[in-house]
Amino acid sequence: MSYVTLFYLAFGLHGLLFLASLRLEKRSRFFGAVALPVPILVAGFCLAAFVRASGHLPSHFLFERFVQLGLWIGILLWLDALRGRADGVARYILFLILVLYAVAALFPKEITPPVYRYALPLAKVFFELEAWAFALLAYASAFYLRSLMEGRRNDDEARSALQRARRYLLLGFVLFLASQFFGSLWSLQGWGDYWMWGKMSAVGVVVWFYLMFVLHARYVPACGRIFEGAAGFGVFVLLIAYRMAWQP
Amino acid sequence: MRKLVRILGSLELTLILMLLVSLWFALGAILSVSSQYGNTVRSLNDQLVWKSLFELPHSWDKIWSASFNWVQIHREMLAGFPSPDRTVRAWLWGAFALALLLGINLLFGIRHWLGDLFRARLDFRRFLLLAMHVLFGVVLVGHLVSALWGVKAVGQVPTRARERIQLPDSMVLEVEEIEVLDAKDVAGREGERVWMTPDRYLRQPVRVKYALYKEGQPVHRGQVGTFLPDTYEDLRITLVPFSFRSQVSHDFVGKGVGPQIAVTRNPGVPIMMVFQPLWILCLLAYVLATPRFRAER
């Protein structure tokens, strides 16, 4: 089965799970833990097909990166579901995975050929840290979205969602900075300097400062919870734009 | 005066500046992928940043490319902009001004924590906060050092045998030989396995042999290849192939962008190598200690 077929299968299964989550998520604690492995497994097969075809994990193309990102987010959700900590948020996370897959479906279904750039350990570390950073940041965005959607109905839930969102955002920020650091070492080796003026560096700075903006927003009383929630959800939109800029 | 200090150190100003930096670099990203301004943005890499504030090494005319898929958007967005040279320099000045304001804001913003530190009234949480903000400041200074000092010289495109690059201190780099390799010869070698870039542009692996002269006398001979840089004392010699430099459509291949040899010495590198990981570790410590802080409160 080709990776494109597997991609659409994973997309469809995530869609079905999202629809089911609207009804079942709050009724059964074990819904996520039991139902999630199926689409995750298919997405995992899709990623395995990428690796088989290219010889390495996804690197440059939006399509392959978003499939990988969706898988990592799915795994995070599943781990949370197993610990009984995904109640009420699974639908938002599944929704974000669906958005990622929908964007990926609009782009060429290409995977990076086995390029020499990726053979360097520094490049590998950069890409993999970035993937996990983005998974955590997208995960945080789901909590921000939840705080926005449910803030008026349930104050406690919104507050707890914001608290978890900040934690994931901070952890994602740390990983993102680490990926940028390894990226600068990679740049030093291949380009002669740790900073190169170009689109990659520019979008890196955009994400970097926007994350700092969101992290600082909570300390300004004038911003309020809705503003913080909206700004936090903006991180997810920015991640999509970041990957679009990377598309060769 | 006190009011001014309060405004300069306020978190509100921090938020505004951070958002402005994000927007400013988003504009920079748009400029660098545009077929009209991209080459000029990339020419910032050919010399030290402070020099680029006043004059760019190369400025290309606006190029209208039909094959570049974003061109319609850029044509609309950037049609009213001035020449690439003026636009990119204005953008660079803006980035510099924002960095300066951010530095001032940081200094005034952490003054209370610094005061508490010297009065030994800082708890662990605020100490971590102070440390991560100071380290961010050091990283900012590292970028400033990189922009102002060091060496940045490039052999302009196309790199040819006998081409000479003038360096400071009466030093000259001369390209002695360019050896085009067969991809089969280098198969399996780390960094040179396959000769195709992600956008499927075929790359012919090359090795460039060069000599460094000081006051007319040869002081060093070496060889560089893709991801195989060479060093002499504190100078770094790197072969930067075309496909790495372009980052945009290969439509540029016929428009003046090609491989180059870069000779660099960046005194900001040791600062970044030490303080950026420290900053990251500090943030990580804060993340890990957050539940403890919450419990303490």
HADDOCK unambig.tbl for C-alpha pairs under 7 A between the chains (distance, minus, plus):
assign (segid A and resid 60 and name CA) (segid B and resid 198 and name CA) 6.79 0.50 0.50
assign (segid A and resid 112 and name CA) (segid B and resid 198 and name CA) 5.50 0.50 0.50
assign (segid A and resid 113 and name CA) (segid B and resid 198 and name CA) 6.14 0.50 0.50
assign (segid A and resid 114 and name CA) (segid B and resid 194 and name CA) 6.78 0.50 0.50
assign (segid A and resid 115 and name CA) (segid B and resid 194 and name CA) 5.64 0.50 0.50
assign (segid A and resid 115 and name CA) (segid B and resid 195 and name CA) 6.90 0.50 0.50
assign (segid A and resid 115 and name CA) (segid B and resid 196 and name CA) 5.82 0.50 0.50
assign (segid A and resid 115 and name CA) (segid B and resid 197 and name CA) 5.79 0.50 0.50
assign (segid A and resid 115 and name CA) (segid B and resid 198 and name CA) 6.52 0.50 0.50
assign (segid A and resid 116 and name CA) (segid B and resid 191 and name CA) 5.13 0.50 0.50
assign (segid A and resid 116 and name CA) (segid B and resid 192 and name CA) 5.39 0.50 0.50
assign (segid A and resid 116 and name CA) (segid B and resid 193 and name CA) 5.36 0.50 0.50
assign (segid A and resid 116 and name CA) (segid B and resid 194 and name CA) 5.34 0.50 0.50
assign (segid A and resid 116 and name CA) (segid B and resid 195 and name CA) 6.79 0.50 0.50
assign (segid A and resid 117 and name CA) (segid B and resid 191 and name CA) 6.45 0.50 0.50
assign (segid A and resid 119 and name CA) (segid B and resid 190 and name CA) 6.53 0.50 0.50
assign (segid A and resid 119 and name CA) (segid B and resid 191 and name CA) 5.75 0.50 0.50
assign (segid A and resid 120 and name CA) (segid B and resid 191 and name CA) 5.99 0.50 0.50
assign (segid A and resid 170 and name CA) (segid B and resid 287 and name CA) 6.64 0.50 0.50
assign (segid A and resid 171 and name CA) (segid B and resid 287 and name CA) 6.55 0.50 0.50
assign (segid A and resid 174 and name CA) (segid B and resid 280 and name CA) 6.01 0.50 0.50
assign (segid A and resid 174 and name CA) (segid B and resid 283 and name CA) 6.50 0.50 0.50
assign (segid A and resid 174 and name CA) (segid B and resid 284 and name CA) 6.33 0.50 0.50
assign (segid A and resid 177 and name CA) (segid B and resid 280 and name CA) 6.70 0.50 0.50
assign (segid A and resid 178 and name CA) (segid B and resid 280 and name CA) 6.70 0.50 0.50
assign (segid A and resid 189 and name CA) (segid B and resid 227 and name CA) 5.84 0.50 0.50
assign (segid A and resid 189 and name CA) (segid B and resid 229 and name CA) 6.71 0.50 0.50
assign (segid A and resid 190 and name CA) (segid B and resid 226 and name CA) 6.69 0.50 0.50
assign (segid A and resid 190 and name CA) (segid B and resid 227 and name CA) 4.65 0.50 0.50
assign (segid A and resid 190 and name CA) (segid B and resid 238 and name CA) 6.92 0.50 0.50
assign (segid A and resid 190 and name CA) (segid B and resid 240 and name CA) 6.71 0.50 0.50
assign (segid A and resid 191 and name CA) (segid B and resid 238 and name CA) 6.46 0.50 0.50
assign (segid A and resid 191 and name CA) (segid B and resid 240 and name CA) 5.62 0.50 0.50
assign (segid A and resid 192 and name CA) (segid B and resid 236 and name CA) 6.67 0.50 0.50
assign (segid A and resid 192 and name CA) (segid B and resid 237 and name CA) 6.99 0.50 0.50
assign (segid A and resid 192 and name CA) (segid B and resid 238 and name CA) 5.40 0.50 0.50
assign (segid A and resid 192 and name CA) (segid B and resid 262 and name CA) 6.54 0.50 0.50
assign (segid A and resid 192 and name CA) (segid B and resid 264 and name CA) 6.33 0.50 0.50
assign (segid A and resid 196 and name CA) (segid B and resid 45 and name CA) 6.12 0.50 0.50
assign (segid A and resid 197 and name CA) (segid B and resid 41 and name CA) 6.77 0.50 0.50
assign (segid A and resid 197 and name CA) (segid B and resid 42 and name CA) 5.82 0.50 0.50
assign (segid A and resid 197 and name CA) (segid B and resid 44 and name CA) 6.35 0.50 0.50
assign (segid A and resid 197 and name CA) (segid B and resid 45 and name CA) 6.01 0.50 0.50
assign (segid A and resid 198 and name CA) (segid B and resid 29 and name CA) 6.83 0.50 0.50
assign (segid A and resid 198 and name CA) (segid B and resid 32 and name CA) 5.62 0.50 0.50
assign (segid A and resid 198 and name CA) (segid B and resid 41 and name CA) 6.88 0.50 0.50
assign (segid A and resid 198 and name CA) (segid B and resid 42 and name CA) 6.05 0.50 0.50
assign (segid A and resid 199 and name CA) (segid B and resid 29 and name CA) 4.55 0.50 0.50
assign (segid A and resid 199 and name CA) (segid B and resid 32 and name CA) 5.54 0.50 0.50
assign (segid A and resid 199 and name CA) (segid B and resid 33 and name CA) 6.35 0.50 0.50
assign (segid A and resid 202 and name CA) (segid B and resid 25 and name CA) 5.27 0.50 0.50
assign (segid A and resid 202 and name CA) (segid B and resid 26 and name CA) 6.67 0.50 0.50
assign (segid A and resid 202 and name CA) (segid B and resid 28 and name CA) 6.19 0.50 0.50
assign (segid A and resid 202 and name CA) (segid B and resid 29 and name CA) 5.19 0.50 0.50
assign (segid A and resid 203 and name CA) (segid B and resid 25 and name CA) 6.78 0.50 0.50
assign (segid A and resid 203 and name CA) (segid B and resid 26 and name CA) 6.35 0.50 0.50
assign (segid A and resid 203 and name CA) (segid B and resid 29 and name CA) 6.13 0.50 0.50
assign (segid A and resid 205 and name CA) (segid B and resid 22 and name CA) 6.77 0.50 0.50
assign (segid A and resid 205 and name CA) (segid B and resid 25 and name CA) 6.61 0.50 0.50
assign (segid A and resid 206 and name CA) (segid B and resid 22 and name CA) 4.22 0.50 0.50
assign (segid A and resid 206 and name CA) (segid B and resid 25 and name CA) 5.78 0.50 0.50
assign (segid A and resid 206 and name CA) (segid B and resid 26 and name CA) 6.10 0.50 0.50
assign (segid A and resid 209 and name CA) (segid B and resid 18 and name CA) 5.48 0.50 0.50
assign (segid A and resid 209 and name CA) (segid B and resid 21 and name CA) 6.76 0.50 0.50
assign (segid A and resid 209 and name CA) (segid B and resid 22 and name CA) 5.68 0.50 0.50
assign (segid A and resid 210 and name CA) (segid B and resid 18 and name CA) 6.61 0.50 0.50
assign (segid A and resid 210 and name CA) (segid B and resid 19 and name CA) 6.31 0.50 0.50
assign (segid A and resid 210 and name CA) (segid B and resid 22 and name CA) 5.91 0.50 0.50
assign (segid A and resid 213 and name CA) (segid B and resid 15 and name CA) 5.59 0.50 0.50
assign (segid A and resid 213 and name CA) (segid B and resid 18 and name CA) 5.60 0.50 0.50
assign (segid A and resid 213 and name CA) (segid B and resid 19 and name CA) 6.41 0.50 0.50
assign (segid A and resid 216 and name CA) (segid B and resid 15 and name CA) 6.92 0.50 0.50
assign (segid A and resid 217 and name CA) (segid B and resid 15 and name CA) 6.87 0.50 0.50
assign (segid A and resid 220 and name CA) (segid B and resid 11 and name CA) 6.77 0.50 0.50
assign (segid A and resid 220 and name CA) (segid B and resid 12 and name CA) 6.73 0.50 0.50
assign (segid A and resid 248 and name CA) (segid B and resid 198 and name CA) 6.80 0.50 0.50
assign (segid A and resid 248 and name CA) (segid B and resid 199 and name CA) 5.48 0.50 0.50
assign (segid A and resid 248 and name CA) (segid B and resid 248 and name CA) 6.96 0.50 0.50
